[in-house]
């Protein structure tokens, strides 16, 4: 009797468990990538205007995303302290691109369809911004990139803007500096063949340097994420250049510099704004001494607008802002001013207001957006000396 009772009880329990499992909803899918951070500013309400932000908060270029987030947050805080827009406060919806185009594209789709943002700010890398622009343009949601310099980014459509100069100008700046200031006649190039930014800069530099009477002795390439560049550097060394143009990101440049010096190469390395990061010095150390790169601003520039921004940033985040932080701050500030001028916050109205930006007093220089929605502004050339950057010269369009 006890065994039959036990069997009946066991059968009953198993049936109940099965029924319970059947009635439960399926487990929730894993959180969509990229993962949203807590929005800065007030919680969602009818009195809140959301701005989307996409940046590489993790991954190889994480310093770019973190600097950008800080700059944008600071601009939003100041906008809200000034009263916001028509009585509404601004708040950020932040997503991590991980430095990957596909992650950034997913983030933009979510910002547009779920978060209903008024506009989007991002990204640093041109390859990532291109993927974002493909989603923002057809949705007619304005997008402002802070440091994507590849011309193709704003060519994606009339809702895509940038507050930085473009690669053709940056390539010209470094070609001119190498030829006229450094008096170099023979330069080799080492390009990241997976980066639209790097390829574009290399092409313009080579074209302009040759137009000025210079010679490109070698044109080698690598792929983002490589750690051994000795084969390319050895090939370059054989051509006996007087300098090497490396238009890559700091993550690669620091290692390239060390390996170049290990191979006995003593010529200066030249680059673009992708070099700028405190991590560059950690990776490259003394191997970077005597090298030069173009940038959007110099921290030792005595401009009062810039000095005030640096002080505010240091107080808020405990560090000196890099150019990514400054340009992201400018992008958010341009967006805020456009919101105040626009008759409403619809995509077309904001697009027109942003496009009308002229002589905006950005912390990284005055910003005027031309017909191609690119910023017309100056560039600076910095020298690495004593483990830090030193302002050398300014070049205007």
C-alpha positions as CSV (number, residue, x, y, z in Angstrom):
1,X,0.0,0.0,0.0
2,X,2.8,2.4,0.9
3,X,4.6,1.6,-2.4
4,X,1.5,2.3,-4.4
5,X,0.9,5.5,-2.5
6,X,4.5,6.6,-3.0
7,X,4.1,5.8,-6.7
8,X,0.9,7.8,-7.0
9,X,2.5,10.7,-5.1
10,X,5.6,10.7,-7.3
11,X,3.4,10.6,-10.5
12,X,1.4,13.5,-9.2
13,X,4.5,15.6,-8.4
14,X,6.1,14.9,-11.8
15,X,2.9,15.8,-13.6
16,X,2.6,19.0,-11.6
17,X,6.2,20.0,-12.4
18,X,5.6,19.3,-16.1
19,X,2.5,21.4,-16.1
20,X,4.2,24.2,-14.3
21,X,7.1,24.2,-16.8
22,X,4.7,24.1,-19.7
23,X,2.8,27.1,-18.4
24,X,5.9,29.2,-17.8
25,X,6.9,31.6,-20.5
26,X,10.1,30.8,-22.4
27,X,13.2,32.3,-20.9
28,X,14.0,35.8,-21.9
29,X,16.6,36.1,-24.7
30,X,19.9,37.6,-23.7
31,X,20.1,41.4,-23.6
32,X,20.5,42.9,-27.0
33,X,24.0,44.1,-27.9
34,X,25.1,46.8,-27.4
35,X,24.1,47.3,-23.8
36,X,22.6,50.6,-22.8
37,X,24.1,52.5,-20.0
38,X,22.0,54.5,-17.5
39,X,20.9,57.7,-19.2
40,X,22.5,60.9,-17.9
41,X,20.0,63.5,-16.7
42,X,16.4,63.2,-15.6
43,X,14.3,60.0,-16.0
44,X,12.0,59.6,-19.0
45,X,8.9,61.7,-19.0
46,X,7.0,64.0,-21.4
47,X,9.3,66.8,-20.2
48,X,12.5,65.0,-21.4
49,X,14.2,65.2,-24.8
50,X,16.4,62.1,-25.4
51,X,19.6,62.3,-27.3
52,X,21.2,59.1,-28.5
53,X,24.9,58.5,-28.1
54,X,26.9,55.6,-29.5
55,X,30.6,55.2,-28.6
56,X,33.3,52.5,-28.1
57,X,33.1,52.2,-24.3
58,X,34.8,48.9,-24.4
59,X,37.2,47.3,-26.9
60,X,40.5,48.5,-28.5
61,X,39.5,52.1,-28.8
62,X,37.7,52.4,-25.5
63,X,39.5,55.6,-24.5
64,X,37.8,57.3,-27.5
65,X,34.3,56.3,-26.3
66,X,34.9,57.2,-22.7
67,X,36.3,60.6,-23.6
68,X,33.4,61.3,-25.9
69,X,30.8,60.2,-23.3
70,X,32.4,62.6,-20.8
71,X,32.4,65.5,-23.2
72,X,28.8,64.9,-24.2
73,X,27.6,64.5,-20.6
74,X,29.3,67.8,-19.6
75,X,27.5,69.6,-22.5
76,X,24.2,68.1,-21.5
77,X,24.6,69.1,-17.9
78,X,25.4,72.7,-18.9
79,X,22.4,72.7,-21.3
80,X,20.0,71.6,-18.5
81,X,21.5,74.1,-16.1
82,X,20.7,76.8,-18.6
83,X,17.1,75.7,-18.8
84,X,17.1,73.0,-21.4
85,X,14.9,73.4,-24.5
86,X,11.5,75.1,-24.2
87,X,11.3,73.9,-20.6
88,X,12.3,70.3,-21.4
89,X,15.4,68.7,-20.0
90,X,17.9,66.8,-22.1
91,X,18.9,63.2,-21.3
92,X,21.2,60.7,-22.9
93,X,20.6,57.2,-24.1
94,X,24.1,55.7,-24.3
95,X,25.1,52.5,-26.1
96,X,28.4,50.8,-26.5
97,X,29.5,50.1,-30.0
98,X,32.6,48.1,-28.9
99,X,34.3,49.7,-31.8
100,X,32.3,47.4,-34.2
101,X,30.2,48.7,-37.1
102,X,27.6,46.0,-36.7
103,X,27.1,46.8,-33.0
104,X,26.8,50.5,-33.7
105,X,24.2,49.9,-36.5
106,X,22.1,47.8,-34.0
107,X,22.4,50.6,-31.4
108,X,21.2,53.3,-33.9
109,X,18.2,51.1,-34.8
110,X,17.3,50.7,-31.2
111,X,17.7,54.4,-30.5
112,X,15.4,55.3,-33.4
113,X,12.7,52.6,-33.0
114,X,12.6,52.1,-29.2
115,X,14.1,55.1,-27.5
116,X,12.6,57.7,-29.9
117,X,15.7,60.0,-29.7
118,X,15.6,63.4,-31.3
119,X,19.1,63.0,-32.7
120,X,22.2,60.9,-32.4
121,X,25.8,61.7,-31.6
122,X,28.7,59.4,-32.6
123,X,31.0,57.8,-33.4
124,X,34.8,58.3,-33.3
125,X,35.9,55.8,-36.0
126,X,34.8,56.5,-39.6
127,X,34.1,52.8,-40.3
128,X,31.7,52.7,-37.4
129,X,30.0,56.0,-38.3
130,X,29.4,54.8,-41.8
131,X,27.4,51.9,-40.5
132,X,25.4,54.3,-38.2
133,X,24.7,56.7,-41.0
134,X,23.1,54.0,-43.1
135,X,20.5,53.6,-40.3
136,X,20.0,57.3,-39.4
137,X,19.7,58.7,-42.9
138,X,16.6,56.8,-44.1
139,X,14.9,57.3,-40.7
140,X,15.5,61.1,-41.1
141,X,17.1,61.3,-37.6
142,X,20.0,63.8,-37.6
143,X,23.4,62.4,-36.6
144,X,26.5,64.3,-35.7
145,X,29.9,62.6,-35.6
146,X,32.7,64.2,-33.6
147,X,35.9,62.7,-35.0
148,X,35.0,60.6,-38.0
149,X,37.2,62.3,-40.7
150,X,36.5,60.0,-43.8
151,X,34.6,62.1,-46.4
152,X,32.3,59.2,-47.1
153,X,30.6,59.6,-43.8
154,X,28.6,62.7,-44.5
155,X,28.1,61.6,-48.1
156,X,25.6,59.1,-46.7
157,X,23.0,61.8,-46.8
158,X,21.7,65.2,-45.7
159,X,21.0,64.2,-42.1
160,X,24.6,63.3,-41.4
161,X,27.0,66.0,-40.0
162,X,30.4,66.3,-38.5
163,X,32.2,68.9,-36.3
164,X,35.7,67.9,-37.3
165,X,37.8,68.4,-40.4
166,X,38.0,65.7,-43.0
167,X,40.9,63.4,-44.1
168,X,41.8,65.3,-47.3
169,X,42.5,68.4,-45.2
170,X,44.3,66.4,-42.6
171,X,46.4,64.5,-45.2
172,X,47.3,67.8,-46.8
173,X,48.3,69.2,-43.4
174,X,50.8,66.4,-42.7
175,X,52.1,66.3,-46.3
176,X,52.8,70.0,-46.2
177,X,54.3,69.8,-42.7
178,X,56.6,66.9,-43.7
179,X,57.8,68.7,-46.9
180,X,58.0,72.3,-45.8
181,X,58.6,72.2,-42.0
182,X,60.6,69.0,-41.6
183,X,62.2,69.3,-45.1
184,X,61.6,65.6,-45.8
185,X,62.0,64.5,-49.4
186,X,61.4,60.7,-49.0
187,X,58.7,59.2,-46.9
188,X,57.3,55.7,-46.5
189,X,53.6,54.9,-45.6
190,X,52.3,52.1,-43.3
191,X,48.5,51.8,-43.6
192,X,45.7,49.9,-41.7
193,X,44.0,48.2,-44.7
194,X,40.8,47.6,-42.6
195,X,40.2,51.2,-41.7
196,X,38.5,53.7,-44.0
197,X,40.1,56.4,-41.9
198,X,43.7,55.1,-42.4
199,X,43.2,54.3,-46.1
200,X,41.8,57.8,-46.8
201,X,44.6,59.6,-45.0
202,X,47.3,57.6,-46.7
203,X,45.9,58.2,-50.2
204,X,45.7,62.0,-49.7
205,X,49.1,62.2,-48.0
206,X,50.8,60.3,-50.8
207,X,49.1,62.4,-53.5
208,X,49.9,65.8,-51.9
209,X,53.4,64.8,-50.8
210,X,54.3,63.8,-54.4
211,X,52.7,67.0,-55.8
212,X,55.1,69.0,-53.6
213,X,58.1,67.2,-55.1
214,X,58.4,64.4,-52.5
215,X,58.9,60.7,-53.0
216,X,56.9,57.8,-51.5
217,X,59.6,55.1,-51.1
218,X,57.3,52.3,-49.9
219,X,53.6,51.7,-49.2
220,X,53.1,48.8,-46.7
221,X,49.9,47.7,-44.9
222,X,48.7,45.8,-41.9
223,X,45.3,44.8,-40.4
224,X,43.8,46.3,-37.3
225,X,44.6,44.1,-34.3
226,X,48.0,42.9,-35.6
227,X,50.8,42.8,-33.1
228,X,53.8,42.1,-35.2
229,X,54.8,44.7,-37.7
230,X,58.4,43.8,-38.2
231,X,58.1,42.4,-41.7
232,X,56.5,45.6,-43.0
233,X,58.9,47.8,-41.1
234,X,61.9,45.8,-42.4
235,X,60.7,46.3,-45.9
236,X,60.2,50.0,-45.3
237,X,63.7,50.3,-43.7
238,X,65.3,48.9,-46.9
239,X,63.9,51.9,-48.9
240,X,65.8,54.4,-46.6
241,X,63.0,56.9,-46.0
242,X,63.5,60.1,-44.0
243,X,60.1,59.6,-42.2
244,X,57.2,57.1,-42.0
245,X,53.6,58.2,-42.2
246,X,51.4,55.9,-40.0
247,X,47.8,57.0,-40.2
248,X,46.5,54.5,-37.7
249,X,45.0,54.4,-34.2
250,X,47.0,54.7,-31.0
251,X,46.5,51.0,-30.2
252,X,48.6,50.0,-33.2
253,X,50.9,53.1,-33.4
254,X,52.5,52.6,-30.0
255,X,53.5,49.1,-30.8
256,X,54.7,50.1,-34.3
257,X,56.9,52.8,-32.8
258,X,58.6,50.3,-30.4
259,X,59.2,47.7,-33.1
260,X,60.6,50.4,-35.5
261,X,63.1,51.5,-32.9
262,X,64.0,47.9,-32.1
263,X,64.9,47.5,-35.8
264,X,67.2,50.5,-35.7
265,X,64.8,53.0,-37.4
266,X,65.5,56.5,-36.1
267,X,63.5,58.5,-38.5
268,X,60.4,60.4,-37.2
269,X,57.0,58.8,-37.4
270,X,54.1,61.0,-38.7
271,X,50.4,60.5,-38.2
272,X,46.9,61.8,-37.8
273,X,44.4,62.5,-35.0
274,X,43.9,58.8,-34.4
275,X,47.1,58.8,-32.4
276,X,45.7,61.0,-29.6
277,X,45.3,59.1,-26.4
278,X,47.1,58.8,-23.1
279,X,47.4,55.1,-23.9
280,X,49.6,56.0,-26.9
281,X,52.4,56.8,-24.4
282,X,51.8,53.7,-22.4
283,X,52.2,51.6,-25.5
284,X,55.0,53.5,-27.3
285,X,57.0,55.1,-24.5
286,X,60.2,56.8,-25.5
287,X,60.0,55.2,-29.0
288,X,57.6,58.0,-29.9
289,X,60.0,60.8,-29.1
290,X,60.4,63.2,-32.1
291,X,57.3,62.0,-33.8
292,X,54.5,64.3,-35.1
293,X,50.7,64.1,-35.7
294,X,47.9,66.3,-36.7
295,X,45.1,67.0,-34.3
296,X,42.0,69.1,-33.7
297,X,43.4,71.2,-30.8
298,X,46.3,71.6,-28.5
299,X,45.9,71.7,-24.7
300,X,48.7,74.3,-24.5
301,X,46.7,76.7,-26.8
302,X,46.1,79.9,-24.7
303,X,42.5,80.4,-26.2
304,X,40.3,81.4,-23.3
305,X,37.3,79.4,-24.5
306,X,39.4,76.2,-24.5
307,X,41.1,77.0,-21.2
308,X,37.7,77.3,-19.5
309,X,36.5,74.0,-21.0
310,X,39.7,72.2,-19.8
311,X,39.2,73.6,-16.3
312,X,35.5,72.4,-16.2
313,X,36.5,69.0,-17.6
314,X,39.3,68.5,-15.1
315,X,37.0,69.4,-12.2
316,X,34.3,66.9,-13.4
317,X,36.5,64.0,-14.5
318,X,39.9,64.5,-12.9
319,X,41.9,64.5,-16.2
320,X,42.9,66.7,-19.0
321,X,40.4,66.4,-22.0
322,X,41.7,65.0,-25.2
323,X,40.5,66.2,-28.6
324,X,37.8,63.5,-28.7
325,X,36.3,64.9,-25.5
326,X,36.5,68.4,-26.8
327,X,34.9,67.6,-30.2
328,X,32.2,65.4,-28.6
329,X,31.4,68.4,-26.3
330,X,31.2,70.6,-29.4
331,X,28.9,68.1,-31.2
332,X,26.5,68.1,-28.2
333,X,26.7,71.9,-27.9
334,X,26.0,72.4,-31.6
335,X,23.0,70.0,-31.2
336,X,21.7,72.0,-28.2
337,X,21.9,75.3,-30.1
338,X,20.2,73.9,-33.1
339,X,17.4,72.5,-30.8
340,X,16.8,76.0,-29.4
341,X,16.7,77.5,-32.9
342,X,14.5,74.9,-34.6
343,X,10.8,75.6,-34.8
344,X,10.1,72.1,-33.5
345,X,12.1,68.9,-32.7
346,X,11.1,66.9,-35.8
347,X,13.9,65.4,-37.9
348,X,13.6,67.8,-40.8
349,X,13.4,70.9,-38.5
350,X,16.5,69.8,-36.6
351,X,18.3,68.9,-39.7
352,X,17.8,72.4,-41.1
353,X,18.8,74.1,-37.9
354,X,22.1,72.0,-37.6
355,X,22.9,72.7,-41.2
356,X,22.6,76.5,-40.6
357,X,25.5,76.3,-38.0
358,X,28.0,79.1,-38.7
359,X,30.9,80.5,-36.7
360,X,29.9,78.4,-33.7
361,X,32.5,79.1,-30.9
362,X,33.5,75.5,-30.2
363,X,36.2,74.7,-27.7
364,X,38.2,73.0,-30.4
365,X,37.9,76.0,-32.8
366,X,35.1,77.8,-34.6
367,X,32.7,75.6,-36.5
368,X,31.0,76.5,-39.8
369,X,29.2,73.6,-41.6
370,X,29.5,73.8,-45.3
371,X,27.1,72.5,-48.0
372,X,28.5,69.0,-47.5
373,X,27.8,69.2,-43.8
374,X,31.5,69.1,-43.0
375,X,33.1,71.5,-40.5
376,X,35.5,74.1,-42.0
377,X,38.1,74.6,-39.3
378,X,41.8,74.7,-38.6
379,X,44.1,71.8,-37.6
380,X,47.2,71.8,-35.4
381,X,50.4,69.8,-35.6
382,X,51.8,68.4,-32.3
383,X,55.2,67.0,-31.6
384,X,55.9,64.3,-29.0
385,X,58.6,65.5,-26.7
386,X,59.4,64.5,-23.2
387,X,56.6,62.0,-23.0
388,X,53.9,64.6,-23.9
389,X,52.6,66.6,-26.8
390,X,53.9,70.0,-27.8
391,X,52.1,72.5,-30.0
392,X,54.0,73.2,-33.3
393,X,51.9,75.0,-35.7
394,X,48.3,75.8,-36.9
395,X,47.0,75.1,-40.4
396,X,43.8,76.8,-41.7
397,X,41.6,75.6,-44.6
